[in-house]
Amino acid sequence: MNKIIVVPTTHIDIAWRDGADKLALACATSGGEITGDQLKMMLSRGDRTLIRLDRDNSIVGWGVIGVEQLPNFRVLYVYEMYAPHGHFEEFFDEIKTMAHAFGCLRLRCAARPAQARLYRQRCGFSPVYQTLEVEL
């Protein structure tokens, strides 16, 4: 049975010890936007929410989510995900249920091209827009 557990801010250190520190690997794909240590600080302050992905009482992954209130709708945003061989798509219904519980009408994430293909194929995501940057 798949289950998503919301980790309270008071338990971030314990979660880090239990494997959430691997989210630093997901941060590494951000191009320098955030480090694992900075993410841990944001989670501890409650700026973002840590979730644990459990399958049959075993931890198979970790994620970081947040709710954004946009002018026309509310979005549950998945910021980071670490779930090697965790088959994230098996948790998609639980993520959608969480989004509805938070009053969200949309679910979004940022992904590199290979990840984006997986999200489109396995979960039905479609591109909203593409973010580009130039370093100054």
PyMOL commands that set and color helices and strands:
alter all, ss='L'
color gray80, all
select helices_A, chain A and resi 9-17+20-30+36-45+88-101+113-123
alter helices_A, ss='H'
color red, helices_A
select strands_A, chain A and resi 2-7+49-55+58-69+74-82+106-109
alter strands_A, ss='S'
color yellow, strands_A
deselect
rebuild
show_as cartoon
